[in-house]
Amino acid sequence: GRQRRSEQHEVERIACLHGFPRHFLAAVLAHEVGHMYLTLRGFPQLSHQVTEGLCELFSFVWLQQGPDAAGTHEERGYRLHCMEHNVHSDYREGFRDALAAFYGHNSSLPALLAHVRRTRSLPARGLRSAPVHTKNREVRTPRGQK
């Protein structure tokens, strides 16, 4: 029979530049913890866009559900705007795809991660998601969902 190769992964450290405001540092660390989680949980090799999209989603969840360390409403809104309009397409489109998939899995990160582990991809995004942040302090779901 076929022998399964067992791999062990370690993360020695997560490094960040000094001088970030606390809320921004927390969002960056949430993203980096996403990378650590995928590595330590033995996720299969994923495309760069899927990986970065999921890690941006970790940051998004932190910004939406984290404590006051995530910043004021304006600070959170600015970070969300930057995530959705990132000049790097793998981050921008990956985040938009991951966010739509997150909402498609009833905002359940464990359910979405189980899907990605099984399929090595995010579910197809039928309709483009609406902007993440609006001026009247709400987070919109993908168009067509309530």
Rosetta constraint file for C-alpha pairs under 8 A:
AtomPair CA 9 CA 39 HARMONIC 6.62 0.50
AtomPair CA 9 CA 40 HARMONIC 5.76 0.50
AtomPair CA 9 CA 42 HARMONIC 7.62 0.50
AtomPair CA 10 CA 39 HARMONIC 7.95 0.50
AtomPair CA 10 CA 40 HARMONIC 6.68 0.50
AtomPair CA 11 CA 36 HARMONIC 6.75 0.50
AtomPair CA 11 CA 40 HARMONIC 7.62 0.50
AtomPair CA 14 CA 29 HARMONIC 7.93 0.50
AtomPair CA 14 CA 32 HARMONIC 7.07 0.50
AtomPair CA 16 CA 25 HARMONIC 7.81 0.50
AtomPair CA 16 CA 29 HARMONIC 7.93 0.50
AtomPair CA 20 CA 24 HARMONIC 6.23 0.50
AtomPair CA 20 CA 25 HARMONIC 5.60 0.50
AtomPair CA 21 CA 25 HARMONIC 6.14 0.50
AtomPair CA 22 CA 26 HARMONIC 6.13 0.50
AtomPair CA 22 CA 69 HARMONIC 6.57 0.50
AtomPair CA 22 CA 70 HARMONIC 7.62 0.50
AtomPair CA 22 CA 71 HARMONIC 7.65 0.50
AtomPair CA 23 CA 27 HARMONIC 6.40 0.50
AtomPair CA 23 CA 69 HARMONIC 5.41 0.50
AtomPair CA 23 CA 70 HARMONIC 4.51 0.50
AtomPair CA 23 CA 71 HARMONIC 4.78 0.50
AtomPair CA 23 CA 75 HARMONIC 7.54 0.50
AtomPair CA 23 CA 76 HARMONIC 7.96 0.50
AtomPair CA 24 CA 28 HARMONIC 6.24 0.50
AtomPair CA 24 CA 70 HARMONIC 7.42 0.50
AtomPair CA 24 CA 71 HARMONIC 7.86 0.50
AtomPair CA 24 CA 79 HARMONIC 7.64 0.50
AtomPair CA 25 CA 29 HARMONIC 6.02 0.50
AtomPair CA 26 CA 30 HARMONIC 6.12 0.50
AtomPair CA 26 CA 69 HARMONIC 7.10 0.50
AtomPair CA 26 CA 70 HARMONIC 6.40 0.50
AtomPair CA 27 CA 31 HARMONIC 6.39 0.50
AtomPair CA 27 CA 59 HARMONIC 5.11 0.50
AtomPair CA 27 CA 60 HARMONIC 7.77 0.50
AtomPair CA 27 CA 62 HARMONIC 6.72 0.50
AtomPair CA 27 CA 63 HARMONIC 6.76 0.50
AtomPair CA 27 CA 70 HARMONIC 6.99 0.50
AtomPair CA 28 CA 32 HARMONIC 6.29 0.50
AtomPair CA 28 CA 59 HARMONIC 6.90 0.50
AtomPair CA 29 CA 33 HARMONIC 5.92 0.50
AtomPair CA 29 CA 59 HARMONIC 7.83 0.50
AtomPair CA 30 CA 34 HARMONIC 6.28 0.50
AtomPair CA 30 CA 55 HARMONIC 7.62 0.50
AtomPair CA 30 CA 58 HARMONIC 5.78 0.50
AtomPair CA 30 CA 59 HARMONIC 4.88 0.50
AtomPair CA 30 CA 62 HARMONIC 6.62 0.50
AtomPair CA 31 CA 35 HARMONIC 6.84 0.50
AtomPair CA 31 CA 55 HARMONIC 4.67 0.50
AtomPair CA 31 CA 56 HARMONIC 5.56 0.50
AtomPair CA 31 CA 57 HARMONIC 7.61 0.50
AtomPair CA 31 CA 58 HARMONIC 5.61 0.50
AtomPair CA 31 CA 59 HARMONIC 4.97 0.50
AtomPair CA 32 CA 36 HARMONIC 6.38 0.50
AtomPair CA 32 CA 55 HARMONIC 6.92 0.50
AtomPair CA 33 CA 37 HARMONIC 5.96 0.50
AtomPair CA 33 CA 55 HARMONIC 7.77 0.50
AtomPair CA 33 CA 58 HARMONIC 7.89 0.50
AtomPair CA 34 CA 38 HARMONIC 6.26 0.50
AtomPair CA 34 CA 54 HARMONIC 7.15 0.50
AtomPair CA 34 CA 55 HARMONIC 4.73 0.50
AtomPair CA 34 CA 58 HARMONIC 5.86 0.50
AtomPair CA 35 CA 39 HARMONIC 6.22 0.50
AtomPair CA 35 CA 51 HARMONIC 7.57 0.50
AtomPair CA 35 CA 55 HARMONIC 6.24 0.50
AtomPair CA 36 CA 40 HARMONIC 5.97 0.50
AtomPair CA 37 CA 41 HARMONIC 5.81 0.50
AtomPair CA 38 CA 42 HARMONIC 6.32 0.50
AtomPair CA 38 CA 43 HARMONIC 5.35 0.50
AtomPair CA 39 CA 43 HARMONIC 6.20 0.50
AtomPair CA 43 CA 117 HARMONIC 5.91 0.50
AtomPair CA 44 CA 117 HARMONIC 6.68 0.50
AtomPair CA 44 CA 120 HARMONIC 6.66 0.50
AtomPair CA 45 CA 120 HARMONIC 7.33 0.50
AtomPair CA 46 CA 50 HARMONIC 6.23 0.50
AtomPair CA 46 CA 51 HARMONIC 6.03 0.50
AtomPair CA 46 CA 120 HARMONIC 5.79 0.50
AtomPair CA 46 CA 121 HARMONIC 7.05 0.50
AtomPair CA 47 CA 51 HARMONIC 6.18 0.50
AtomPair CA 47 CA 121 HARMONIC 7.87 0.50
AtomPair CA 48 CA 52 HARMONIC 6.02 0.50
AtomPair CA 48 CA 90 HARMONIC 6.73 0.50
AtomPair CA 49 CA 53 HARMONIC 5.84 0.50
AtomPair CA 49 CA 89 HARMONIC 7.99 0.50
AtomPair CA 49 CA 90 HARMONIC 4.35 0.50
AtomPair CA 49 CA 91 HARMONIC 6.32 0.50
AtomPair CA 49 CA 93 HARMONIC 7.28 0.50
AtomPair CA 49 CA 94 HARMONIC 4.84 0.50
AtomPair CA 50 CA 54 HARMONIC 6.10 0.50
AtomPair CA 50 CA 90 HARMONIC 7.83 0.50
AtomPair CA 50 CA 94 HARMONIC 5.51 0.50
AtomPair CA 50 CA 98 HARMONIC 7.46 0.50
AtomPair CA 50 CA 121 HARMONIC 6.56 0.50
AtomPair CA 50 CA 122 HARMONIC 6.75 0.50
AtomPair CA 51 CA 55 HARMONIC 6.25 0.50
AtomPair CA 51 CA 94 HARMONIC 7.65 0.50
AtomPair CA 52 CA 56 HARMONIC 6.02 0.50
AtomPair CA 52 CA 90 HARMONIC 6.72 0.50
AtomPair CA 52 CA 91 HARMONIC 5.44 0.50
AtomPair CA 52 CA 94 HARMONIC 6.12 0.50
AtomPair CA 52 CA 95 HARMONIC 7.13 0.50
AtomPair CA 53 CA 57 HARMONIC 6.16 0.50
AtomPair CA 53 CA 90 HARMONIC 7.28 0.50
AtomPair CA 53 CA 91 HARMONIC 5.69 0.50
AtomPair CA 53 CA 92 HARMONIC 7.42 0.50
AtomPair CA 53 CA 93 HARMONIC 7.20 0.50
AtomPair CA 53 CA 94 HARMONIC 3.69 0.50
AtomPair CA 53 CA 95 HARMONIC 3.91 0.50
AtomPair CA 53 CA 96 HARMONIC 7.23 0.50
AtomPair CA 53 CA 97 HARMONIC 6.96 0.50
AtomPair CA 53 CA 98 HARMONIC 5.44 0.50
AtomPair CA 54 CA 58 HARMONIC 6.39 0.50
AtomPair CA 54 CA 94 HARMONIC 7.21 0.50
AtomPair CA 54 CA 95 HARMONIC 6.67 0.50
AtomPair CA 54 CA 98 HARMONIC 5.79 0.50
AtomPair CA 55 CA 59 HARMONIC 6.54 0.50
AtomPair CA 56 CA 60 HARMONIC 6.14 0.50
AtomPair CA 56 CA 83 HARMONIC 7.23 0.50
AtomPair CA 56 CA 91 HARMONIC 7.28 0.50
AtomPair CA 56 CA 95 HARMONIC 5.71 0.50
AtomPair CA 57 CA 61 HARMONIC 6.10 0.50
AtomPair CA 57 CA 95 HARMONIC 6.22 0.50
AtomPair CA 57 CA 98 HARMONIC 6.42 0.50
AtomPair CA 57 CA 99 HARMONIC 6.44 0.50
AtomPair CA 58 CA 62 HARMONIC 6.28 0.50
AtomPair CA 59 CA 63 HARMONIC 6.18 0.50
AtomPair CA 60 CA 64 HARMONIC 6.14 0.50
AtomPair CA 60 CA 80 HARMONIC 7.06 0.50
AtomPair CA 61 CA 65 HARMONIC 5.82 0.50
AtomPair CA 61 CA 66 HARMONIC 7.40 0.50
AtomPair CA 62 CA 66 HARMONIC 4.66 0.50
AtomPair CA 62 CA 70 HARMONIC 7.06 0.50
AtomPair CA 63 CA 70 HARMONIC 5.51 0.50
AtomPair CA 63 CA 71 HARMONIC 7.99 0.50
AtomPair CA 63 CA 76 HARMONIC 6.11 0.50
AtomPair CA 66 CA 70 HARMONIC 5.81 0.50
AtomPair CA 68 CA 72 HARMONIC 7.32 0.50
AtomPair CA 70 CA 76 HARMONIC 6.81 0.50
AtomPair CA 71 CA 75 HARMONIC 5.56 0.50
AtomPair CA 71 CA 76 HARMONIC 5.94 0.50
AtomPair CA 72 CA 76 HARMONIC 6.14 0.50
AtomPair CA 73 CA 77 HARMONIC 5.98 0.50
AtomPair CA 73 CA 137 HARMONIC 7.62 0.50
AtomPair CA 74 CA 78 HARMONIC 6.10 0.50
AtomPair CA 75 CA 79 HARMONIC 6.33 0.50
AtomPair CA 76 CA 80 HARMONIC 6.16 0.50
AtomPair CA 77 CA 81 HARMONIC 6.07 0.50
AtomPair CA 77 CA 133 HARMONIC 6.05 0.50
AtomPair CA 77 CA 134 HARMONIC 7.95 0.50
AtomPair CA 78 CA 82 HARMONIC 6.22 0.50
AtomPair CA 79 CA 83 HARMONIC 6.25 0.50
AtomPair CA 80 CA 84 HARMONIC 6.29 0.50
AtomPair CA 80 CA 132 HARMONIC 6.68 0.50
AtomPair CA 80 CA 133 HARMONIC 6.58 0.50
AtomPair CA 81 CA 85 HARMONIC 6.09 0.50
AtomPair CA 81 CA 132 HARMONIC 7.24 0.50
AtomPair CA 81 CA 133 HARMONIC 6.75 0.50
AtomPair CA 82 CA 86 HARMONIC 5.54 0.50
AtomPair CA 83 CA 91 HARMONIC 7.43 0.50
AtomPair CA 83 CA 92 HARMONIC 6.25 0.50
AtomPair CA 83 CA 95 HARMONIC 7.19 0.50
AtomPair CA 84 CA 92 HARMONIC 5.40 0.50
AtomPair CA 84 CA 93 HARMONIC 7.88 0.50
AtomPair CA 84 CA 95 HARMONIC 6.87 0.50
AtomPair CA 84 CA 96 HARMONIC 6.71 0.50
AtomPair CA 84 CA 131 HARMONIC 7.45 0.50
AtomPair CA 84 CA 132 HARMONIC 7.14 0.50
AtomPair CA 85 CA 92 HARMONIC 5.97 0.50
AtomPair CA 86 CA 91 HARMONIC 6.50 0.50
AtomPair CA 86 CA 92 HARMONIC 5.01 0.50
AtomPair CA 87 CA 92 HARMONIC 7.08 0.50
AtomPair CA 88 CA 92 HARMONIC 6.20 0.50
AtomPair CA 89 CA 93 HARMONIC 5.49 0.50
AtomPair CA 89 CA 94 HARMONIC 7.46 0.50
AtomPair CA 90 CA 94 HARMONIC 5.31 0.50
AtomPair CA 91 CA 95 HARMONIC 5.81 0.50
AtomPair CA 92 CA 96 HARMONIC 6.26 0.50
AtomPair CA 93 CA 97 HARMONIC 5.98 0.50
AtomPair CA 94 CA 98 HARMONIC 5.96 0.50
AtomPair CA 95 CA 99 HARMONIC 5.89 0.50
AtomPair CA 96 CA 100 HARMONIC 6.17 0.50
AtomPair CA 96 CA 128 HARMONIC 7.90 0.50
AtomPair CA 96 CA 129 HARMONIC 6.71 0.50
AtomPair CA 97 CA 101 HARMONIC 6.15 0.50
AtomPair CA 97 CA 122 HARMONIC 7.06 0.50
AtomPair CA 97 CA 124 HARMONIC 7.78 0.50
AtomPair CA 97 CA 125 HARMONIC 6.17 0.50
AtomPair CA 98 CA 102 HARMONIC 5.95 0.50
AtomPair CA 98 CA 122 HARMONIC 6.63 0.50
AtomPair CA 99 CA 103 HARMONIC 6.27 0.50
AtomPair CA 99 CA 129 HARMONIC 7.89 0.50
AtomPair CA 100 CA 104 HARMONIC 6.04 0.50
AtomPair CA 100 CA 125 HARMONIC 6.52 0.50
AtomPair CA 100 CA 128 HARMONIC 7.84 0.50
AtomPair CA 100 CA 129 HARMONIC 6.12 0.50
AtomPair CA 100 CA 141 HARMONIC 7.67 0.50
AtomPair CA 100 CA 142 HARMONIC 6.06 0.50
AtomPair CA 101 CA 105 HARMONIC 6.17 0.50
AtomPair CA 101 CA 112 HARMONIC 6.92 0.50
AtomPair CA 101 CA 122 HARMONIC 6.60 0.50
AtomPair CA 101 CA 123 HARMONIC 6.04 0.50
AtomPair CA 101 CA 124 HARMONIC 7.84 0.50
AtomPair CA 101 CA 125 HARMONIC 7.09 0.50
AtomPair CA 102 CA 106 HARMONIC 6.66 0.50
AtomPair CA 102 CA 107 HARMONIC 4.98 0.50
AtomPair CA 102 CA 108 HARMONIC 6.32 0.50
AtomPair CA 102 CA 109 HARMONIC 6.44 0.50
AtomPair CA 102 CA 112 HARMONIC 6.12 0.50
AtomPair CA 103 CA 107 HARMONIC 4.70 0.50
AtomPair CA 103 CA 108 HARMONIC 7.65 0.50
AtomPair CA 103 CA 141 HARMONIC 6.74 0.50
AtomPair CA 103 CA 142 HARMONIC 7.36 0.50
AtomPair CA 105 CA 109 HARMONIC 7.74 0.50
AtomPair CA 105 CA 111 HARMONIC 6.33 0.50
AtomPair CA 105 CA 112 HARMONIC 6.05 0.50
AtomPair CA 108 CA 112 HARMONIC 6.32 0.50
AtomPair CA 109 CA 113 HARMONIC 6.03 0.50
AtomPair CA 110 CA 114 HARMONIC 6.11 0.50
AtomPair CA 111 CA 115 HARMONIC 6.36 0.50
AtomPair CA 112 CA 116 HARMONIC 6.31 0.50
AtomPair CA 113 CA 117 HARMONIC 6.05 0.50
AtomPair CA 114 CA 118 HARMONIC 6.26 0.50
AtomPair CA 115 CA 119 HARMONIC 6.07 0.50
AtomPair CA 115 CA 120 HARMONIC 7.81 0.50
AtomPair CA 115 CA 121 HARMONIC 7.76 0.50
AtomPair CA 115 CA 122 HARMONIC 7.44 0.50
AtomPair CA 116 CA 120 HARMONIC 4.87 0.50
AtomPair CA 116 CA 121 HARMONIC 5.13 0.50
AtomPair CA 116 CA 122 HARMONIC 5.84 0.50
AtomPair CA 117 CA 121 HARMONIC 7.85 0.50
AtomPair CA 127 CA 142 HARMONIC 7.11 0.50
AtomPair CA 127 CA 143 HARMONIC 6.70 0.50
AtomPair CA 128 CA 142 HARMONIC 6.70 0.50
AtomPair CA 128 CA 143 HARMONIC 7.09 0.50
AtomPair CA 129 CA 141 HARMONIC 6.85 0.50
AtomPair CA 129 CA 142 HARMONIC 3.98 0.50
AtomPair CA 129 CA 143 HARMONIC 5.78 0.50
AtomPair CA 130 CA 140 HARMONIC 6.38 0.50
AtomPair CA 130 CA 141 HARMONIC 6.65 0.50
AtomPair CA 130 CA 142 HARMONIC 5.30 0.50
AtomPair CA 130 CA 143 HARMONIC 5.88 0.50
AtomPair CA 131 CA 139 HARMONIC 7.93 0.50
AtomPair CA 131 CA 140 HARMONIC 6.59 0.50
AtomPair CA 132 CA 139 HARMONIC 5.37 0.50
AtomPair CA 132 CA 140 HARMONIC 5.65 0.50
AtomPair CA 132 CA 141 HARMONIC 7.56 0.50
AtomPair CA 133 CA 137 HARMONIC 6.94 0.50
AtomPair CA 133 CA 138 HARMONIC 6.22 0.50
AtomPair CA 133 CA 139 HARMONIC 5.15 0.50
AtomPair CA 133 CA 140 HARMONIC 6.82 0.50
AtomPair CA 134 CA 138 HARMONIC 5.82 0.50
AtomPair CA 134 CA 139 HARMONIC 6.72 0.50
AtomPair CA 134 CA 140 HARMONIC 7.70 0.50
AtomPair CA 141 CA 145 HARMONIC 6.06 0.50
AtomPair CA 141 CA 146 HARMONIC 6.61 0.50
